[in-house]
Amino acid sequence: MQPHRVAFIAKLLDYPHATADVVCVSEQRFTRELERQLGEDVVPALRAYQNAYESSGADLTKDELALAQHWAKAYDAARTAGFRDLGDTDEAFFEVRPV
């Protein structure tokens, strides 16, 4: 039986030294770490973070706020994993989108 896959895609953007292999490995590392941190909550956490960012936070429940905070920590850990061995990443970032 296949494990449940979370429906999202992560893309490395604005990396100046991009080759297909480097980008693929970086995106895989980022995705693995994000899934390790959040499990099946990747998309709900992303949405909670976006909602918190776009509002004052007053409209969110405590659970949504906690999920948004968890997203921020998980994204930082995933970004660190994804950027490992890349060198200069000043302008680079990972875009995460539900699919």
C-alpha positions as CSV (number, residue, x, y, z in Angstrom):
1,M,0.0,0.0,0.0
2,Q,1.3,3.4,-1.0
3,P,1.7,6.0,1.8
4,H,-0.6,9.0,1.4
5,R,1.0,11.8,-0.5
6,V,0.2,15.4,0.3
7,A,-1.1,17.3,-2.7
8,F,1.4,20.1,-3.2
9,I,4.3,21.0,-5.4
10,A,7.5,22.9,-4.4
11,K,9.6,24.8,-6.9
12,L,13.0,26.4,-6.4
13,L,12.9,29.9,-8.0
14,D,15.4,32.6,-8.7
15,Y,18.4,30.5,-8.1
16,P,21.1,31.9,-10.4
17,H,23.2,28.7,-10.8
18,A,20.3,26.4,-11.7
19,T,20.9,23.2,-13.5
20,A,18.2,20.5,-13.8
21,D,20.0,18.1,-11.5
22,V,20.7,20.7,-8.8
23,V,17.2,22.0,-8.8
24,C,15.7,18.5,-8.7
25,V,17.8,17.5,-5.7
26,S,17.2,20.7,-3.9
27,E,13.4,20.5,-4.4
28,Q,13.4,16.9,-3.3
29,R,15.3,17.8,-0.1
30,F,12.9,20.7,0.6
31,T,9.8,18.5,0.0
32,R,11.1,15.6,2.2
33,E,11.8,17.9,5.1
34,L,8.5,19.8,4.8
35,E,6.6,16.5,4.8
36,R,8.7,15.2,7.7
37,Q,7.8,18.4,9.7
38,L,4.2,18.6,8.8
39,G,3.1,15.2,7.5
40,E,-0.4,15.4,5.9
41,D,-0.8,19.0,7.2
42,V,1.4,20.7,4.6
43,V,-1.5,22.2,2.6
44,P,-3.7,23.1,5.6
45,A,-0.6,24.6,7.3
46,L,0.2,26.6,4.2
47,R,-3.4,27.9,4.0
48,A,-3.4,28.8,7.7
49,Y,-0.1,30.7,7.2
50,Q,-1.5,32.6,4.2
51,N,-4.7,33.4,6.0
52,A,-2.7,34.7,9.1
53,Y,-0.4,36.7,6.8
54,E,-3.4,38.3,4.9
55,S,-5.4,39.1,8.0
56,S,-4.8,40.5,11.5
57,G,-5.0,37.0,12.9
58,A,-8.0,37.9,14.8
59,D,-10.2,36.0,12.4
60,L,-8.3,32.7,13.0
61,T,-8.9,30.1,15.6
62,K,-6.2,29.1,18.0
63,D,-5.7,25.9,16.0
64,E,-5.2,27.8,12.8
65,L,-2.8,30.2,14.4
66,A,-0.8,27.2,15.8
67,L,-0.8,25.6,12.4
68,A,0.4,28.8,10.8
69,Q,3.3,29.0,13.3
70,H,4.1,25.4,12.7
71,W,4.2,26.2,8.9
72,A,6.8,29.0,9.5
73,K,9.1,26.7,11.5
74,A,8.7,23.8,9.1
75,Y,9.3,26.0,6.0
76,D,12.5,27.3,7.6
77,A,13.8,23.8,8.3
78,A,12.8,22.7,4.8
79,R,14.5,25.8,3.2
80,T,17.7,24.9,5.1
81,A,17.6,21.4,3.9
82,G,16.8,22.5,0.3
83,F,19.6,25.0,0.2
84,R,22.2,22.7,1.5
85,D,25.2,22.6,-0.8
86,L,23.9,25.3,-3.1
87,G,26.2,28.1,-2.3
88,D,24.9,31.7,-2.9
89,T,21.1,31.6,-2.5
90,D,20.4,35.3,-1.6
91,E,17.6,35.7,-4.1
92,A,16.4,32.1,-4.3
93,F,13.3,30.8,-2.6
94,F,10.9,27.9,-2.6
95,E,7.4,28.4,-3.8
96,V,4.8,25.9,-2.4
97,R,1.5,25.5,-4.1
98,P,-1.4,23.0,-3.6
99,V,-2.1,20.9,-6.7
